[in-house]
Structures are given as C-alpha cells and as structure tokens.
Amino acid sequence: MFSDSKKDKKNAELISSQNIISKGTKIVGDIISDGDLRIDGTIEGNLKTPGKIVVGKTGIIKGTLNGTDAYFEGKFSGKLSLSGTLTLKATAHIEGEVVSGKLEVEPGATFNVTCAMKGAEKEFQSKNDKKETA
C-alpha cells in the first residue's frame, strides 16, 4: 500500500550518477563506486563498479578493473573483468588479462592480452555436457 518512493528515487540517482576523474588527476588506491565512471586521469589500483566505465584518450588505469561495460579510448594495464561489453576505440591500448561477455574492437586499437569470453565458456561447456550424455 505504501511505497518507499524516496528510497527508490535515491537508488535511481546513485545508479545514474557519474564520477569523473579529470585529466591531470592521479589516484593511487582502490575505488568502489555504485555509479558510472569517466576516467581522463590516472588510476593505479583496483576499481570496482556495477556501472559503466569510460576511459578517455588521456585516461590510464593500472591494476584491476571489475564492472559491467567499459569503453576505452585510453590505456589499461592489468586484469579486466566485465560481465557485459568491452569496447575499444582506435586509440585504445590494452595489456594484461581480459574476461568479458562481448568484445568490440576498432581497427588501430592495441589489444595485447590473454582473453576469455564469458559467453563462449558457457556455450562450450553446454556442448561438452551434451556430448558426454549422448
């Protein structure tokens, strides 16, 4: 009968909010956020968010990144784990380990990683299970 509309509104604001790390800013340490992130500066450490991560041309991440979707124009070095889509523009430079649901790469992007696709692992396991039971 009564709803927590104030609580729902606050949750929607948190999810739709965007945090910005500006060019010239360097953060050393761990970042945990409930909202989206735009990075034009440098982060050295672990970054975790259920939101979208956008790394601009001047953005650099060194460490671990866990999230849903990521859009890269800048640089990443470390371990990247996404449940959704990793999008790499032509200026992107990615090195390390990547686990992602989907991958979009523009010509010109540098992608020197060991890569595992989450959907492919599930599909491969399903096919093997069917063969074993047959």
N, CA, C and O atoms as CSV, one atom per row, in Angstrom:
chain,resi,resn,atom,element,x,y,z
A,1,MET,N,N,0.823,-1.188,0.000
A,1,MET,CA,C,0.000,0.000,0.000
A,1,MET,C,C,0.868,1.254,0.000
A,1,MET,O,O,0.626,2.179,-0.775
A,2,PHE,N,N,1.884,1.286,0.873
A,2,PHE,CA,C,2.802,2.414,0.910
A,2,PHE,C,C,4.112,1.990,0.270
A,2,PHE,O,O,4.584,0.873,0.482
A,3,SER,N,N,4.691,2.877,-0.503
A,3,SER,CA,C,5.964,2.529,-1.147
A,3,SER,C,C,7.064,3.452,-0.649
A,3,SER,O,O,6.811,4.547,-0.147
A,4,ASP,N,N,8.257,2.989,-0.802
A,4,ASP,CA,C,9.426,3.780,-0.422
A,4,ASP,C,C,9.909,4.562,-1.638
A,4,ASP,O,O,11.013,4.335,-2.134
A,5,SER,N,N,9.063,5.499,-2.122
A,5,SER,CA,C,9.421,6.219,-3.342
A,5,SER,C,C,10.671,7.072,-3.148
A,5,SER,O,O,11.438,7.261,-4.092
A,6,LYS,N,N,10.890,7.589,-1.943
A,6,LYS,CA,C,12.106,8.358,-1.670
A,6,LYS,C,C,13.331,7.460,-1.776
A,6,LYS,O,O,14.362,7.856,-2.320
A,7,LYS,N,N,13.204,6.247,-1.250
A,7,LYS,CA,C,14.307,5.282,-1.299
A,7,LYS,C,C,14.580,4.865,-2.743
A,7,LYS,O,O,15.737,4.783,-3.157
A,8,ASP,N,N,13.510,4.599,-3.517
A,8,ASP,CA,C,13.660,4.221,-4.919
A,8,ASP,C,C,14.299,5.347,-5.723
A,8,ASP,O,O,15.146,5.100,-6.582
A,9,LYS,N,N,13.890,6.588,-5.443
A,9,LYS,CA,C,14.438,7.743,-6.142
A,9,LYS,C,C,15.923,7.907,-5.835
A,9,LYS,O,O,16.715,8.217,-6.725
A,10,LYS,N,N,16.299,7.701,-4.578
A,10,LYS,CA,C,17.700,7.820,-4.174
A,10,LYS,C,C,18.549,6.743,-4.847
A,10,LYS,O,O,19.657,7.026,-5.302
A,11,ASN,N,N,18.038,5.508,-4.916
A,11,ASN,CA,C,18.754,4.421,-5.592
A,11,ASN,C,C,18.930,4.723,-7.080
A,11,ASN,O,O,19.993,4.458,-7.640
A,12,ALA,N,N,17.903,5.272,-7.723
A,12,ALA,CA,C,17.993,5.622,-9.140
A,12,ALA,C,C,19.034,6.714,-9.362
A,12,ALA,O,O,19.766,6.682,-10.351
A,13,GLU,N,N,19.105,7.687,-8.439
A,13,GLU,CA,C,20.099,8.755,-8.543
A,13,GLU,C,C,21.510,8.197,-8.408
A,13,GLU,O,O,22.412,8.612,-9.135
A,14,LEU,N,N,21.709,7.253,-7.476
A,14,LEU,CA,C,23.034,6.653,-7.299
A,14,LEU,C,C,23.475,5.908,-8.547
A,14,LEU,O,O,24.625,6.017,-8.974
A,15,ILE,N,N,22.559,5.155,-9.123
A,15,ILE,CA,C,22.893,4.358,-10.294
A,15,ILE,C,C,23.174,5.253,-11.499
A,15,ILE,O,O,24.068,4.952,-12.291
A,16,SER,N,N,22.423,6.351,-11.652
A,16,SER,CA,C,22.604,7.209,-12.816
A,16,SER,C,C,23.697,8.258,-12.624
A,16,SER,O,O,24.025,8.970,-13.573
A,17,SER,N,N,24.262,8.373,-11.439
A,17,SER,CA,C,25.306,9.368,-11.213
A,17,SER,C,C,26.604,8.938,-11.876
A,17,SER,O,O,26.887,7.749,-12.021
A,18,GLN,N,N,27.396,9.945,-12.281
A,18,GLN,CA,C,28.665,9.654,-12.939
A,18,GLN,C,C,29.790,10.322,-12.163
A,18,GLN,O,O,29.715,11.506,-11.835
A,19,ASN,N,N,30.824,9.555,-11.876
A,19,ASN,CA,C,32.017,10.070,-11.219
A,19,ASN,C,C,33.049,10.360,-12.295
A,19,ASN,O,O,33.218,9.573,-13.226
A,20,ILE,N,N,33.742,11.492,-12.172
A,20,ILE,CA,C,34.719,11.884,-13.182
A,20,ILE,C,C,36.086,12.071,-12.540
A,20,ILE,O,O,36.237,12.819,-11.574
A,21,ILE,N,N,37.079,11.379,-13.094
A,21,ILE,CA,C,38.476,11.570,-12.710
A,21,ILE,C,C,39.086,12.384,-13.851
A,21,ILE,O,O,39.324,11.855,-14.937
A,22,SER,N,N,39.336,13.662,-13.603
A,22,SER,CA,C,39.760,14.588,-14.652
A,22,SER,C,C,41.211,14.410,-15.062
A,22,SER,O,O,42.020,13.844,-14.327
A,23,LYS,N,N,41.525,14.908,-16.259
A,23,LYS,CA,C,42.892,14.918,-16.779
A,23,LYS,C,C,43.775,15.668,-15.780
A,23,LYS,O,O,43.405,16.734,-15.286
A,24,GLY,N,N,44.943,15.099,-15.491
A,24,GLY,CA,C,45.856,15.715,-14.533
A,24,GLY,C,C,45.682,15.201,-13.116
A,24,GLY,O,O,46.479,15.526,-12.236
A,25,THR,N,N,44.635,14.391,-12.882
A,25,THR,CA,C,44.386,13.810,-11.564
A,25,THR,C,C,44.951,12.397,-11.525
A,25,THR,O,O,44.761,11.615,-12.456
A,26,LYS,N,N,45.651,12.077,-10.429
A,26,LYS,CA,C,46.192,10.725,-10.255
A,26,LYS,C,C,45.708,10.193,-8.913
A,26,LYS,O,O,45.861,10.844,-7.880
A,27,ILE,N,N,45.123,9.003,-8.943
A,27,ILE,CA,C,44.649,8.353,-7.726
A,27,ILE,C,C,45.394,7.037,-7.572
A,27,ILE,O,O,45.417,6.213,-8.487
A,28,VAL,N,N,46.002,6.846,-6.403
A,28,VAL,CA,C,46.673,5.589,-6.087
A,28,VAL,C,C,45.878,4.953,-4.956
A,28,VAL,O,O,45.826,5.490,-3.849
A,29,GLY,N,N,45.256,3.804,-5.233
A,29,GLY,CA,C,44.425,3.138,-4.235
A,29,GLY,C,C,43.228,2.482,-4.891
A,29,GLY,O,O,43.136,2.412,-6.117
A,30,ASP,N,N,42.319,2.004,-4.070
A,30,ASP,CA,C,41.146,1.284,-4.551
A,30,ASP,C,C,39.944,2.214,-4.645
A,30,ASP,O,O,39.750,3.086,-3.798
A,31,ILE,N,N,39.139,2.015,-5.688
A,31,ILE,CA,C,37.917,2.791,-5.871
A,31,ILE,C,C,36.755,1.819,-6.008
A,31,ILE,O,O,36.787,0.909,-6.837
A,32,ILE,N,N,35.731,2.021,-5.187
A,32,ILE,CA,C,34.492,1.248,-5.278
A,32,ILE,C,C,33.373,2.261,-5.448
A,32,ILE,O,O,33.230,3.173,-4.632
A,33,SER,N,N,32.574,2.109,-6.505
A,33,SER,CA,C,31.525,3.071,-6.801
A,33,SER,C,C,30.248,2.347,-7.198
A,33,SER,O,O,30.294,1.262,-7.778
A,34,ASP,N,N,29.104,2.956,-6.879
A,34,ASP,CA,C,27.822,2.406,-7.309
A,34,ASP,C,C,27.368,3.023,-8.630
A,34,ASP,O,O,26.407,2.552,-9.238
A,35,GLY,N,N,28.061,4.080,-9.076
A,35,GLY,CA,C,27.674,4.769,-10.303
A,35,GLY,C,C,28.659,4.549,-11.430
A,35,GLY,O,O,29.628,3.801,-11.302
A,36,ASP,N,N,28.385,5.220,-12.541
A,36,ASP,CA,C,29.271,5.152,-13.697
A,36,ASP,C,C,30.540,5.949,-13.426
A,36,ASP,O,O,30.554,6.838,-12.574
A,37,LEU,N,N,31.608,5.627,-14.156
A,37,LEU,CA,C,32.885,6.319,-14.007
A,37,LEU,C,C,33.393,6.784,-15.357
A,37,LEU,O,O,33.347,6.049,-16.343
A,38,ARG,N,N,33.879,8.019,-15.386
A,38,ARG,CA,C,34.610,8.523,-16.557
A,38,ARG,C,C,36.008,8.857,-16.077
A,38,ARG,O,O,36.180,9.603,-15.113
A,39,ILE,N,N,37.014,8.300,-16.754
A,39,ILE,CA,C,38.394,8.482,-16.324
A,39,ILE,C,C,39.188,9.149,-17.440
A,39,ILE,O,O,39.365,8.584,-18.519
A,40,ASP,N,N,39.664,10.364,-17.162
A,40,ASP,CA,C,40.543,11.077,-18.071
A,40,ASP,C,C,41.907,11.280,-17.421
A,40,ASP,O,O,42.839,11.764,-18.064
A,41,GLY,N,N,42.024,10.913,-16.154
A,41,GLY,CA,C,43.275,10.989,-15.410
A,41,GLY,C,C,43.896,9.608,-15.284
A,41,GLY,O,O,43.715,8.753,-16.152
A,42,THR,N,N,44.639,9.394,-14.185
A,42,THR,CA,C,45.345,8.127,-13.966
A,42,THR,C,C,44.875,7.467,-12.678
A,42,THR,O,O,44.745,8.126,-11.646
A,43,ILE,N,N,44.620,6.166,-12.739
A,43,ILE,CA,C,44.283,5.378,-11.555
A,43,ILE,C,C,45.262,4.215,-11.466
A,43,ILE,O,O,45.440,3.465,-12.426
A,44,GLU,N,N,45.896,4.074,-10.304
A,44,GLU,CA,C,46.752,2.922,-10.023
A,44,GLU,C,C,46.148,2.200,-8.830
A,44,GLU,O,O,46.223,2.682,-7.700
A,45,GLY,N,N,45.547,1.043,-9.087
A,45,GLY,CA,C,44.898,0.288,-8.018
A,45,GLY,C,C,43.734,-0.509,-8.560
A,45,GLY,O,O,43.680,-0.828,-9.747
A,46,ASN,N,N,42.804,-0.826,-7.680
A,46,ASN,CA,C,41.649,-1.651,-8.027
A,46,ASN,C,C,40.417,-0.776,-8.162
A,46,ASN,O,O,40.184,0.119,-7.350
A,47,LEU,N,N,39.627,-1.046,-9.204
A,47,LEU,CA,C,38.428,-0.272,-9.467
A,47,LEU,C,C,37.259,-1.237,-9.632
A,47,LEU,O,O,37.345,-2.195,-10.400
A,48,LYS,N,N,36.163,-0.985,-8.910
A,48,LYS,CA,C,35.008,-1.884,-8.966
A,48,LYS,C,C,33.728,-1.062,-9.009
A,48,LYS,O,O,33.524,-0.172,-8.184
A,49,THR,N,N,32.861,-1.367,-9.985
A,49,THR,CA,C,31.577,-0.693,-10.092
A,49,THR,C,C,30.589,-1.560,-10.879
A,49,THR,O,O,30.994,-2.258,-11.809
A,50,PRO,N,N,29.307,-1.526,-10.522
A,50,PRO,CA,C,28.316,-2.224,-11.341
A,50,PRO,C,C,27.914,-1.380,-12.551
A,50,PRO,O,O,27.165,-1.837,-13.413
A,51,GLY,N,N,28.421,-0.143,-12.606
A,51,GLY,CA,C,28.084,0.770,-13.691
A,51,GLY,C,C,29.015,0.648,-14.882
A,51,GLY,O,O,29.795,-0.297,-14.998
A,52,LYS,N,N,28.908,1.636,-15.768
A,52,LYS,CA,C,29.711,1.692,-16.988
A,52,LYS,C,C,30.991,2.474,-16.710
A,52,LYS,O,O,30.979,3.448,-15.957
A,53,ILE,N,N,32.096,2.043,-17.322
A,53,ILE,CA,C,33.375,2.719,-17.183
A,53,ILE,C,C,33.763,3.265,-18.548
A,53,ILE,O,O,33.803,2.524,-19.531
A,54,VAL,N,N,34.051,4.563,-18.608
A,54,VAL,CA,C,34.514,5.196,-19.837
A,54,VAL,C,C,35.907,5.735,-19.569
A,54,VAL,O,O,36.103,6.522,-18.643
A,55,VAL,N,N,36.882,5.313,-20.378
A,55,VAL,CA,C,38.257,5.786,-20.242
A,55,VAL,C,C,38.573,6.622,-21.475
A,55,VAL,O,O,38.681,6.102,-22.586
A,56,GLY,N,N,38.721,7.944,-21.256
A,56,GLY,CA,C,39.004,8.864,-22.354
A,56,GLY,C,C,40.416,8.696,-22.894
A,56,GLY,O,O,41.190,7.884,-22.388
A,57,LYS,N,N,40.749,9.477,-23.936
A,57,LYS,CA,C,42.054,9.368,-24.599
A,57,LYS,C,C,43.220,9.588,-23.644
A,57,LYS,O,O,44.276,8.979,-23.817
A,58,THR,N,N,43.051,10.443,-22.643
A,58,THR,CA,C,44.132,10.717,-21.689
A,58,THR,C,C,44.057,9.825,-20.456
A,58,THR,O,O,44.911,9.920,-19.575
A,59,GLY,N,N,43.050,8.962,-20.380
A,59,GLY,CA,C,42.850,8.095,-19.222
A,59,GLY,C,C,43.789,6.901,-19.196
A,59,GLY,O,O,44.066,6.283,-20.224
A,60,ILE,N,N,44.278,6.585,-17.981
A,60,ILE,CA,C,45.172,5.443,-17.786
A,60,ILE,C,C,44.738,4.692,-16.532
A,60,ILE,O,O,44.542,5.300,-15.480
A,61,ILE,N,N,44.587,3.379,-16.639
A,61,ILE,CA,C,44.308,2.534,-15.475
A,61,ILE,C,C,45.382,1.459,-15.409
A,61,ILE,O,O,45.633,0.755,-16.386
A,62,LYS,N,N,46.016,1.342,-14.237
A,62,LYS,CA,C,46.994,0.275,-13.977
A,62,LYS,C,C,46.501,-0.477,-12.758
A,62,LYS,O,O,46.489,0.068,-11.654
A,63,GLY,N,N,46.093,-1.726,-12.943
A,63,GLY,CA,C,45.576,-2.502,-11.817
A,63,GLY,C,C,44.483,-3.445,-12.245
A,63,GLY,O,O,44.562,-4.074,-13.300
A,64,THR,N,N,43.444,-3.541,-11.406
A,64,THR,CA,C,42.330,-4.456,-11.640
A,64,THR,C,C,41.054,-3.654,-11.831
A,64,THR,O,O,40.782,-2.721,-11.075
A,65,LEU,N,N,40.271,-4.015,-12.839
A,65,LEU,CA,C,39.006,-3.344,-13.094
A,65,LEU,C,C,37.903,-4.393,-13.174
A,65,LEU,O,O,37.996,-5.332,-13.965
A,66,ASN,N,N,36.853,-4.240,-12.354
A,66,ASN,CA,C,35.682,-5.124,-12.366
A,66,ASN,C,C,34.451,-4.272,-12.612
A,66,ASN,O,O,34.215,-3.299,-11.896
A,67,GLY,N,N,33.665,-4.629,-13.619
A,67,GLY,CA,C,32.479,-3.847,-13.913
A,67,GLY,C,C,31.552,-4.563,-14.870
A,67,GLY,O,O,31.664,-5.767,-15.100
A,68,THR,N,N,30.621,-3.777,-15.428
A,68,THR,CA,C,29.649,-4.323,-16.363
A,68,THR,C,C,30.092,-4.071,-17.802
A,68,THR,O,O,30.365,-5.012,-18.547
A,69,ASP,N,N,30.163,-2.795,-18.187
A,69,ASP,CA,C,30.575,-2.413,-19.534
A,69,ASP,C,C,31.722,-1.419,-19.444
A,69,ASP,O,O,31.784,-0.628,-18.503
A,70,ALA,N,N,32.632,-1.452,-20.417
A,70,ALA,CA,C,33.738,-0.495,-20.452
A,70,ALA,C,C,33.971,-0.033,-21.879
A,70,ALA,O,O,33.888,-0.815,-22.826
A,71,TYR,N,N,34.267,1.263,-22.013
A,71,TYR,CA,C,34.504,1.910,-23.294
A,71,TYR,C,C,35.870,2.575,-23.192
A,71,TYR,O,O,36.045,3.512,-22.413
A,72,PHE,N,N,36.841,2.100,-23.972
A,72,PHE,CA,C,38.218,2.586,-23.861
A,72,PHE,C,C,38.658,3.372,-25.080
A,72,PHE,O,O,38.515,2.925,-26.218
A,73,GLU,N,N,39.203,4.568,-24.815
A,73,GLU,CA,C,39.958,5.332,-25.802
A,73,GLU,C,C,41.395,5.471,-25.302
A,73,GLU,O,O,42.303,5.778,-26.075
A,74,GLY,N,N,41.593,5.243,-24.004
A,74,GLY,CA,C,42.888,5.408,-23.354
A,74,GLY,C,C,43.606,4.094,-23.130
A,74,GLY,O,O,43.489,3.161,-23.924
A,75,LYS,N,N,44.365,4.033,-22.019
A,75,LYS,CA,C,45.239,2.882,-21.760
A,75,LYS,C,C,44.806,2.099,-20.523
A,75,LYS,O,O,44.281,2.651,-19.557
A,76,PHE,N,N,45.049,0.783,-20.593
A,76,PHE,CA,C,44.795,-0.101,-19.456
A,76,PHE,C,C,45.897,-1.142,-19.394
A,76,PHE,O,O,46.311,-1.695,-20.412
A,77,SER,N,N,46.368,-1.399,-18.172
A,77,SER,CA,C,47.356,-2.444,-17.953
A,77,SER,C,C,46.978,-3.180,-16.679
A,77,SER,O,O,46.912,-2.574,-15.609
A,78,GLY,N,N,46.727,-4.489,-16.783
A,78,GLY,CA,C,46.350,-5.264,-15.602
A,78,GLY,C,C,45.313,-6.317,-15.923
A,78,GLY,O,O,45.336,-6.932,-16.989
A,79,LYS,N,N,44.387,-6.519,-14.968
A,79,LYS,CA,C,43.353,-7.546,-15.101
A,79,LYS,C,C,41.994,-6.863,-15.207
A,79,LYS,O,O,41.602,-6.102,-14.323
A,80,LEU,N,N,41.280,-7.142,-16.296
A,80,LEU,CA,C,40.000,-6.506,-16.567
A,80,LEU,C,C,38.918,-7.576,-16.636
A,80,LEU,O,O,39.039,-8.524,-17.412
A,81,SER,N,N,37.868,-7.441,-15.838
A,81,SER,CA,C,36.788,-8.424,-15.810
A,81,SER,C,C,35.449,-7.704,-15.948
A,81,SER,O,O,35.081,-6.893,-15.098
A,82,LEU,N,N,34.721,-8.008,-17.028
A,82,LEU,CA,C,33.440,-7.364,-17.304
A,82,LEU,C,C,32.363,-8.407,-17.559
A,82,LEU,O,O,32.616,-9.426,-18.202
A,83,SER,N,N,31.166,-8.152,-17.056
A,83,SER,CA,C,30.051,-9.056,-17.329
A,83,SER,C,C,29.368,-8.697,-18.642
A,83,SER,O,O,28.642,-9.513,-19.209
A,84,GLY,N,N,29.597,-7.477,-19.127
A,84,GLY,CA,C,28.967,-7.013,-20.359
A,84,GLY,C,C,29.948,-6.881,-21.504
A,84,GLY,O,O,30.661,-7.826,-21.842
A,85,THR,N,N,29.979,-5.677,-22.108
A,85,THR,CA,C,30.750,-5.436,-23.325
A,85,THR,C,C,31.991,-4.589,-23.080
A,85,THR,O,O,31.946,-3.596,-22.354
A,86,LEU,N,N,33.094,-4.991,-23.691
A,86,LEU,CA,C,34.321,-4.202,-23.728
A,86,LEU,C,C,34.416,-3.601,-25.122
A,86,LEU,O,O,34.483,-4.324,-26.115
A,87,THR,N,N,34.422,-2.257,-25.192
A,87,THR,CA,C,34.519,-1.549,-26.459
A,87,THR,C,C,35.855,-0.830,-26.529
A,87,THR,O,O,36.186,-0.038,-25.646
A,88,LEU,N,N,36.629,-1.108,-27.585
A,88,LEU,CA,C,37.941,-0.485,-27.763
A,88,LEU,C,C,37.921,0.390,-29.007
A,88,LEU,O,O,37.690,-0.097,-30.113
A,89,LYS,N,N,38.161,1.679,-28.822
A,89,LYS,CA,C,38.266,2.606,-29.940
A,89,LYS,C,C,39.676,2.517,-30.517
A,89,LYS,O,O,40.539,1.857,-29.938
A,90,ALA,N,N,39.917,3.167,-31.637
A,90,ALA,CA,C,41.193,3.065,-32.350
A,90,ALA,C,C,42.382,3.519,-31.512
A,90,ALA,O,O,43.497,3.043,-31.726
A,91,THR,N,N,42.169,4.431,-30.561
A,91,THR,CA,C,43.268,4.955,-29.740
A,91,THR,C,C,43.533,4.123,-28.485
A,91,THR,O,O,44.461,4.423,-27.735
A,92,ALA,N,N,42.740,3.094,-28.249
A,92,ALA,CA,C,42.871,2.282,-27.026
A,92,ALA,C,C,44.135,1.429,-27.055
A,92,ALA,O,O,44.571,0.960,-28.107
A,93,HIS,N,N,44.711,1.243,-25.862
A,93,HIS,CA,C,45.905,0.396,-25.703
A,93,HIS,C,C,45.679,-0.461,-24.457
A,93,HIS,O,O,45.718,0.054,-23.340
A,94,ILE,N,N,45.444,-1.757,-24.637
A,94,ILE,CA,C,45.097,-2.660,-23.540
A,94,ILE,C,C,46.137,-3.772,-23.445
A,94,ILE,O,O,46.470,-4.408,-24.445
A,95,GLU,N,N,46.652,-4.003,-22.221
A,95,GLU,CA,C,47.608,-5.085,-21.970
A,95,GLU,C,C,47.221,-5.803,-20.688
A,95,GLU,O,O,46.763,-5.173,-19.735
A,96,GLY,N,N,47.405,-7.133,-20.659
A,96,GLY,CA,C,47.136,-7.903,-19.444
A,96,GLY,C,C,46.198,-9.060,-19.679
A,96,GLY,O,O,46.335,-9.802,-20.652
A,97,GLU,N,N,45.219,-9.211,-18.760
A,97,GLU,CA,C,44.230,-10.287,-18.827
A,97,GLU,C,C,42.843,-9.681,-18.947
A,97,GLU,O,O,42.513,-8.726,-18.243
A,98,VAL,N,N,42.030,-10.235,-19.839
A,98,VAL,CA,C,40.674,-9.734,-20.042
A,98,VAL,C,C,39.685,-10.890,-20.010
A,98,VAL,O,O,39.889,-11.919,-20.655
A,99,VAL,N,N,38.599,-10.705,-19.241
A,99,VAL,CA,C,37.448,-11.606,-19.261
A,99,VAL,C,C,36.248,-10.710,-19.526
A,99,VAL,O,O,36.002,-9.762,-18.781
A,100,SER,N,N,35.499,-11.006,-20.584
A,100,SER,CA,C,34.393,-10.142,-20.966
A,100,SER,C,C,33.277,-10.965,-21.591
A,100,SER,O,O,33.509,-12.054,-22.117
A,101,GLY,N,N,32.067,-10.431,-21.526
A,101,GLY,CA,C,30.934,-11.087,-22.166
A,101,GLY,C,C,30.950,-10.882,-23.669
A,101,GLY,O,O,30.696,-11.815,-24.431
A,102,LYS,N,N,31.254,-9.640,-24.106
A,102,LYS,CA,C,31.306,-9.297,-25.525
A,102,LYS,C,C,32.502,-8.388,-25.754
A,102,LYS,O,O,32.994,-7.747,-24.825
A,103,LEU,N,N,32.967,-8.337,-27.001
A,103,LEU,CA,C,34.141,-7.547,-27.341
A,103,LEU,C,C,33.923,-6.824,-28.661
A,103,LEU,O,O,33.541,-7.435,-29.659
A,104,GLU,N,N,34.173,-5.503,-28.657
A,104,GLU,CA,C,34.113,-4.691,-29.872
A,104,GLU,C,C,35.457,-3.989,-30.014
A,104,GLU,O,O,35.874,-3.267,-29.108
A,105,VAL,N,N,36.143,-4.190,-31.142
A,105,VAL,CA,C,37.467,-3.594,-31.339
A,105,VAL,C,C,37.504,-2.858,-32.673
A,105,VAL,O,O,37.224,-3.439,-33.721
A,106,GLU,N,N,37.857,-1.561,-32.622
A,106,GLU,CA,C,38.039,-0.785,-33.844
A,106,GLU,C,C,39.434,-1.031,-34.404
A,106,GLU,O,O,40.364,-1.290,-33.640
A,107,PRO,N,N,39.596,-0.956,-35.716
A,107,PRO,CA,C,40.935,-1.064,-36.301
A,107,PRO,C,C,41.845,0.024,-35.728
A,107,PRO,O,O,41.444,1.181,-35.600
A,108,GLY,N,N,43.066,-0.362,-35.390
A,108,GLY,CA,C,44.020,0.587,-34.821
A,108,GLY,C,C,44.209,0.419,-33.329
A,108,GLY,O,O,45.216,0.871,-32.783
A,109,ALA,N,N,43.266,-0.218,-32.656
A,109,ALA,CA,C,43.389,-0.439,-31.210
A,109,ALA,C,C,44.471,-1.476,-30.938
A,109,ALA,O,O,44.649,-2.419,-31.709
A,110,THR,N,N,45.200,-1.289,-29.825
A,110,THR,CA,C,46.214,-2.255,-29.406
A,110,THR,C,C,45.596,-3.142,-28.340
A,110,THR,O,O,45.093,-2.648,-27.331
A,111,PHE,N,N,45.632,-4.461,-28.560
A,111,PHE,CA,C,44.969,-5.419,-27.672
A,111,PHE,C,C,45.914,-6.591,-27.436
A,111,PHE,O,O,45.769,-7.644,-28.058
A,112,ASN,N,N,46.887,-6.409,-26.533
A,112,ASN,CA,C,47.885,-7.432,-26.209
A,112,ASN,C,C,47.512,-8.082,-24.879
A,112,ASN,O,O,48.012,-7.688,-23.826
A,113,VAL,N,N,46.631,-9.079,-24.937
A,113,VAL,CA,C,46.092,-9.677,-23.713
A,113,VAL,C,C,45.883,-11.175,-23.880
A,113,VAL,O,O,45.913,-11.715,-24.986
A,114,THR,N,N,45.668,-11.830,-22.730
A,114,THR,CA,C,45.056,-13.151,-22.751
A,114,THR,C,C,43.580,-12.877,-22.518
A,114,THR,O,O,43.216,-12.185,-21.568
A,115,CYS,N,N,42.740,-13.410,-23.371
A,115,CYS,CA,C,41.327,-13.035,-23.339
A,115,CYS,C,C,40.433,-14.268,-23.237
A,115,CYS,O,O,40.646,-15.263,-23.930
A,116,ALA,N,N,39.434,-14.188,-22.369
A,116,ALA,CA,C,38.413,-15.235,-22.251
A,116,ALA,C,C,37.051,-14.572,-22.381
A,116,ALA,O,O,36.794,-13.529,-21.779
A,117,MET,N,N,36.189,-15.186,-23.168
A,117,MET,CA,C,34.843,-14.676,-23.354
A,117,MET,C,C,33.890,-15.485,-22.487
A,117,MET,O,O,33.834,-16.710,-22.595
A,118,LYS,N,N,33.139,-14.801,-21.624
A,118,LYS,CA,C,32.229,-15.497,-20.703
A,118,LYS,C,C,31.176,-16.312,-21.435
A,118,LYS,O,O,30.936,-17.460,-21.061
A,119,GLY,N,N,30.546,-15.771,-22.449
A,119,GLY,CA,C,29.517,-16.485,-23.191
A,119,GLY,C,C,30.061,-17.716,-23.881
A,119,GLY,O,O,29.388,-18.746,-23.931
A,120,ALA,N,N,31.268,-17.627,-24.414
A,120,ALA,CA,C,31.885,-18.755,-25.119
A,120,ALA,C,C,32.169,-19.900,-24.161
A,120,ALA,O,O,32.005,-21.065,-24.525
A,121,GLU,N,N,32.595,-19.584,-22.936
A,121,GLU,CA,C,32.859,-20.628,-21.946
A,121,GLU,C,C,31.587,-21.402,-21.639
A,121,GLU,O,O,31.608,-22.631,-21.574
A,122,LYS,N,N,30.474,-20.690,-21.449
A,122,LYS,CA,C,29.207,-21.339,-21.131
A,122,LYS,C,C,28.746,-22.211,-22.294
A,122,LYS,O,O,28.313,-23.346,-22.093
A,123,GLU,N,N,28.841,-21.674,-23.515
A,123,GLU,CA,C,28.407,-22.413,-24.692
A,123,GLU,C,C,29.259,-23.663,-24.884
A,123,GLU,O,O,28.727,-24.731,-25.188
A,124,PHE,N,N,30.556,-23.547,-24.712
A,124,PHE,CA,C,31.471,-24.669,-24.862
A,124,PHE,C,C,31.154,-25.753,-23.831
A,124,PHE,O,O,31.138,-26.938,-24.166
A,125,GLN,N,N,30.900,-25.355,-22.575
A,125,GLN,CA,C,30.575,-26.320,-21.527
A,125,GLN,C,C,29.260,-27.024,-21.839
A,125,GLN,O,O,29.142,-28.230,-21.622
A,126,SER,N,N,28.274,-26.293,-22.341
A,126,SER,CA,C,26.980,-26.889,-22.676
A,126,SER,C,C,27.126,-27.945,-23.762
A,126,SER,O,O,26.515,-29.010,-23.680
A,127,LYS,N,N,27.935,-27.654,-24.785
A,127,LYS,CA,C,28.138,-28.614,-25.867
A,127,LYS,C,C,28.848,-29.860,-25.359
A,127,LYS,O,O,28.503,-30.971,-25.760
A,128,ASN,N,N,29.832,-29.695,-24.485
A,128,ASN,CA,C,30.548,-30.842,-23.926
A,128,ASN,C,C,29.630,-31.696,-23.064
A,128,ASN,O,O,29.713,-32.923,-23.099
A,129,ASP,N,N,28.757,-31.059,-22.290
A,129,ASP,CA,C,27.815,-31.799,-21.451
A,129,ASP,C,C,26.873,-32.643,-22.309
A,129,ASP,O,O,26.559,-33.780,-21.958
A,130,LYS,N,N,26.421,-32.082,-23.438
A,130,LYS,CA,C,25.515,-32.810,-24.323
A,130,LYS,C,C,26.210,-34.018,-24.944
A,130,LYS,O,O,25.606,-35.083,-25.076
A,131,LYS,N,N,27.481,-33.855,-25.327
A,131,LYS,CA,C,28.239,-34.950,-25.936
A,131,LYS,C,C,28.458,-36.082,-24.939
A,131,LYS,O,O,28.380,-37.255,-25.305
A,132,GLU,N,N,28.734,-35.738,-23.680
A,132,GLU,CA,C,29.005,-36.749,-22.658
A,132,GLU,C,C,27.765,-37.567,-22.332
A,132,GLU,O,O,27.870,-38.759,-22.046
A,133,THR,N,N,26.584,-36.938,-22.370
A,133,THR,CA,C,25.351,-37.650,-22.040
A,133,THR,C,C,24.841,-38.482,-23.215
A,133,THR,O,O,24.023,-39.382,-23.027
A,134,ALA,N,N,25.313,-38.190,-24.409
A,134,ALA,CA,C,24.835,-38.910,-25.605
A,134,ALA,C,C,25.432,-40.288,-25.725
A,134,ALA,O,O,25.128,-41.012,-26.674
